[in-house]
Amino acid sequence: MILLGIETSCDETAAALVKDGTTILSSVVSSQIHVHHPYGGVVPELASRKHIEAIVPVVDQAMEEAGIPKSRIDGIAVTQGPGLVGALLVGFSFAKAYAYSQEIPWIGVDHLDGHVNSVFLETDPPPFPYVVLLASGGHTAIYFVRDYIDIELMGQTRDDAAGEAFDKVSNMLELGYPGGPLIGRMAEKGNPNRIKFPRAYLTKSDFDFSFSGIKTAVNRYIQTHPDSYHAQIPDIVAGFQEAVVDVLSFKIIQAAQVKKCEHIAMVGGVAANGRLREKVSKAAKQKGIETHIPSIQLCGDNAAMIAAVGYHHLRKGRVSGWDDDVYSRKRNS
């Protein structure tokens, strides 16, 4: 089964052709970072307009790179939510019209389920069941995964997502947008132990997160060191990053032990962070747990992961209706 995947939940317009939910035939991502960079974050109206401009060229490019004609596409999977409503509507409406014109089945899928399934696009996916940490700009959660589409929420952020905290701290320090990669590179030059920021574990027996406190702690440090903080920026971001990584690492290992899983995964944009990958892999190895992390290209928003999860829905005969609509927030959160 060859599926066309479409993803437009935020600031990337993406299309991909995927065979049988595991083999990527093509994957094209058109980023809007240059559009939103001057504003320090995503501007929803601009994102929607850029998706309208990019959706047809991106799909055409994905088809061309895969060498697949329209007649060989067996179905379409598209992000239905969560995300920016205006951005989602572009991809969702396009997929609906494309499926109608080609008389093929289509399915709207959850963006977060797509991230969870991104590990199955790699050569060494985890066996079921496993525990996964999903950390991105808009979401931070831990799931217990029994099957490709049987995914149980164990805990989630009560306020800011991890990636959102990275973006906000980067904006405070005038480093730019997106904050994750910029802070990751800057932290390599700093000492993570020189400035200690709080670790918000909440209670160590559950799997919820809170990152608004550490964001506030960084802001307070800047305010109380107005004349010296510029020279300390590498140490500030290194200390901030280490605090976030400590909490994420502790929670995912704890969740695996509670569920008695020998395999864990990390997905989402924050899973591209080098320090997080290093710390979680090391901590997991000490506990006899194997870690699975997608390649950097599959950590960010992409359409291949949407096609991957859509395959399992369509294979079970699940299809979307013409009256279906997008949603902005995760339905079970």
NUVO-716084 format. One record per residue (C-alpha): residue number from 0; y, x, z. Coordinates in steps of 0.02 Angstrom, whole numbers, plus 32768, in hexadecimal, padded with zeros to 4 digits. Layout:
BEGIN
n:yy:xx:zz
NUM:Y:X:Z
...
This chain:
BEGIN
n:yy:xx:zz
0:8000:8000:8000
1:80A7:8049:7FCA
2:813D:8009:802B
3:81F6:801B:8010
4:824B:8038:80B7
5:8303:8015:80D4
6:836A:8047:816D
7:8424:801E:8189
8:8431:8001:8245
9:84C2:8077:8268
10:8511:8104:8202
11:8485:813A:818D
12:8453:80E0:80EF
13:839C:810B:80D4
14:8310:80DD:805D
15:825E:811E:8051
16:81BA:8101:7FF8
17:8123:8110:806B
18:806B:80FB:8042
19:7FF5:80A8:80C0
20:806E:80C1:814F
21:8051:817D:815A
22:807A:81D8:80B7
23:8132:81F0:808A
24:814B:81EC:7FCD
25:8208:81FA:7FDC
26:828C:81EB:8063
27:8346:81E6:8041
28:83CD:81DE:80C7
29:8486:81CD:80A2
30:84E9:81FC:813D
31:8595:81BB:816B
32:85BE:8243:81EA
33:8654:827F:8184
34:8699:81CD:8184
35:868F:81B2:8240
36:86B1:8264:827A
37:8770:824E:8285
38:8758:81BA:82FB
39:86DD:820F:8372
40:865B:8187:8357
41:861B:8102:82E1
42:8699:8081:82A3
43:8630:7FE4:827E
44:869E:7FA0:81F2
45:86A1:8047:8197
46:85E4:8059:81AE
47:85C5:7FB0:815C
48:8634:7FD7:80C7
49:85E0:8080:80AB
50:8534:802F:80B2
51:8569:7FB6:8028
52:85A0:8049:7FBC
53:8504:80B1:7FDC
54:8471:8038:7FE3
55:844D:802A:7F28
56:8461:80E5:7EFF
57:83F5:8115:7F96
58:8368:809E:7F66
59:8370:80D8:7EB1
60:8366:818D:7EE8
61:82D0:816B:7F58
62:8276:8114:7EC9
63:829E:81A3:7E52
64:8266:822B:7ECA
65:81C2:81D1:7EEB
66:81A4:81B0:7E33
67:8178:80FD:7E5E
68:81AE:806C:7DED
69:81DE:7FC4:7E37
70:813B:7F78:7DFB
71:80D5:7FE8:7E6F
72:812F:7FB9:7F10
73:80BE:7F49:7F78
74:813D:7F14:7FFA
75:81E0:7F38:8055
76:8202:7F61:810B
77:82B5:7F5C:814A
78:830B:7F74:81F1
79:8333:7ECA:823D
80:837C:7F0E:82E0
81:83B9:7F4A:8357
82:8458:7F97:8313
83:8504:7F6E:82CF
84:84FA:7EBE:8288
85:8567:7EE0:81F2
86:8506:7F7D:81C6
87:845E:7F27:81DE
88:8490:7E97:816E
89:84AA:7F0B:80DA
90:83F9:7F50:80DB
91:83A9:7EAB:8112
92:83FE:7E46:8089
93:83D5:7EC9:8006
94:831D:7ECB:8039
95:8314:7E0E:8038
96:835E:7E03:7F8A
97:82F4:7E93:7F48
98:8253:7E44:7F8A
99:8282:7D9C:7F3F
100:82A8:7DE5:7E95
101:8207:7E4B:7E91
102:819C:7DC0:7EDF
103:8155:7E34:7F65
104:8141:7E1D:8022
105:81C4:7E61:8098
106:81D2:7E79:8153
107:8263:7E97:81C8
108:8231:7F12:824F
109:8278:7F55:82F1
110:82D6:7FF8:82E1
111:828F:803B:8385
112:81DC:8013:8351
113:8203:807B:82B7
114:8232:8110:8322
115:8191:80FC:8386
116:812D:80FE:82E4
117:8186:8198:829F
118:8102:8208:82EF
119:807F:81BE:827B
120:80D9:8207:81E5
121:80A9:82B4:8226
122:8001:830C:820F
123:7FD1:830A:82C8
124:7FFD:825F:8311
125:7FCC:8230:83C4
126:7F31:81C7:83E3
127:7F44:811D:8438
128:7F77:80FB:84BE
129:8009:816F:84DD
130:80B4:816D:852F
131:8152:818B:84C9
132:8205:81B6:84F7
133:8282:816C:847D
134:832C:81BC:8490
135:83B9:819F:8415
136:8471:8179:8409
137:845A:80C3:8434
138:83B6:80BA:8492
139:8354:8116:8518
140:82AD:80CD:854B
141:81F9:80F5:8576
142:816C:8092:8526
143:80B0:8086:853E
144:8065:807D:8490
145:7FBA:802A:847D
146:7FC4:8012:83C1
147:803F:8026:8331
148:8091:7F80:835D
149:8050:7F63:840E
150:80DC:7FBB:846D
151:8104:7F9A:8525
152:81AF:7FC3:856D
153:819E:8026:8610
154:8255:804E:8631
155:82FD:805E:85DC
156:83B0:8094:85FB
157:841A:8024:8668
158:84BC:805F:8619
159:84DF:80ED:859E
160:8455:812F:8530
161:8434:81EB:8535
162:847B:8206:8487
163:8512:819D:84B2
164:8533:820D:8548
165:852A:82A6:84D7
166:85A9:8258:8460
167:8621:8227:84ED
168:861A:82D2:8541
169:8636:8325:8498
170:86CD:82B5:847E
171:8712:82E1:852B
172:8708:8399:8500
173:874C:837C:8450
174:86B2:83C9:83FF
175:869D:8343:837B
176:861F:82C0:8342
177:858A:82AF:8349
178:857F:8300:83F4
179:84C5:8325:83FE
180:84B9:83B5:8381
181:8563:83FC:83B3
182:8539:8400:846C
183:848B:8444:8448
184:84D2:84D9:83EB
185:855F:84F7:8467
186:84E8:84EE:84FC
187:8488:8584:84B8
188:8522:85ED:84E2
189:8534:85AB:8593
190:84DE:85BC:863C
191:848A:8516:866D
192:8488:8548:8725
193:853F:8576:873A
194:8581:84C3:8746
195:850C:8447:8799
196:851A:8392:8763
197:84BD:8300:87B8
198:8411:82C7:8781
199:8406:8209:8783
200:834D:81EA:879E
201:8374:813F:87EB
202:82CA:812C:883E
203:8247:81A9:880B
204:81C1:8123:880B
205:8209:80BF:8779
206:823B:80EC:86C9
207:82EC:80AB:86B6
208:837C:8120:868C
209:8436:812C:86B0
210:84A9:81A8:865A
211:8555:8160:867F
212:855F:81C4:8722
213:8548:826E:86D2
214:85C8:8240:864D
215:8642:8216:86D9
216:8616:82B8:8735
217:8642:831F:869B
218:86E6:82C1:8687
219:8710:82DF:873F
220:86EC:8399:872C
221:8763:83A1:8698
222:87EA:8346:86FA
223:87D8:83B6:8794
224:87D9:8457:872D
225:8864:8434:86AF
226:8896:84EA:8699
227:87EB:853B:8694
228:876F:84C2:8648
229:8791:84F8:8593
230:874A:85A4:85B7
231:86B4:8554:860D
232:8681:84DC:8582
233:85DC:8537:8559
234:85AA:852F:8611
235:85E3:847A:8621
236:857B:843E:858E
237:84E7:84A9:85C2
238:84EB:845E:8671
239:8500:83AF:862C
240:8472:83C3:85B0
241:83FE:840A:8635
242:841F:8376:86A8
243:83F6:82F8:861F
244:835C:8359:85E9
245:831C:8366:869C
246:831E:82A9:86B1
247:82D0:8283:8606
248:8248:8305:8621
249:821C:82C9:86D0
250:8211:8212:869D
251:81A2:8229:8604
252:8126:8298:8661
253:8124:821F:86F5
254:8104:818D:867F
255:8072:81E7:862D
256:8024:820A:86D6
257:8038:8156:870F
258:7FE6:8116:866F
259:7F64:81A3:8674
260:7F91:81D9:85C3
261:7F64:8285:8581
262:7FE2:8277:84F2
263:809D:8257:84EE
264:811C:824D:8462
265:81D8:825E:8453
266:8238:8205:83CA
267:82EC:81DB:839C
268:8383:8247:8379
269:8388:8299:8425
270:82D4:82D4:840A
271:831F:8352:8390
272:8372:83AB:8424
273:8323:8457:8434
274:8330:8462:84F1
275:82DF:83B7:8508
276:824F:83E2:8493
277:8234:8486:84EF
278:823B:8440:859F
279:81CD:83A7:8580
280:814A:840B:8521
281:8141:848C:85AD
282:8138:840B:8639
283:80B5:83A7:85DB
284:8049:8440:85BC
285:8049:8468:8676
286:8002:83B9:8696
287:7F80:83C5:860C
288:7FE0:834B:859D
289:7FF7:8364:84E2
290:80A4:8346:8498
291:80C7:82FC:83EC
292:8177:8306:83A3
293:81A8:82D9:82F0
294:8201:8356:8281
295:82BF:835B:8290
296:82D2:82F2:81F1
297:8269:8266:823C
298:82C1:8266:82E5
299:8361:821D:829E
300:8370:8172:824C
301:8309:816A:81AD
302:82B2:80E7:8142
303:8206:813A:8140
304:81E9:8106:81F5
305:821C:8053:81C9
306:819D:804F:813C
307:811B:8099:81B1
308:8127:800C:8231
309:8141:7F88:81AA
310:809B:7FB9:815C
311:803C:7F84:81F8
312:8094:7EDB:81FE
313:8077:7EB6:8145
314:7FC2:7EEF:8152
315:7FAA:7E66:81D5
316:7FF9:7DE6:8162
317:809F:7DDB:81BD
318:8134:7DBA:814D
319:81EA:7D8C:816B
320:8237:7CE7:8134
321:82CE:7CCF:80C5
322:8330:7C85:8157
323:8310:7D19:81CC
324:83A9:7D74:820E
325:83D2:7E1C:825F
326:83E9:7E39:8319
327:8458:7EB4:8375
328:83F2:7ED5:8412
329:833C:7EF8:8436
330:82E8:7E50:8451
331:8281:7E80:84EB
332:8308:7EE7:8542
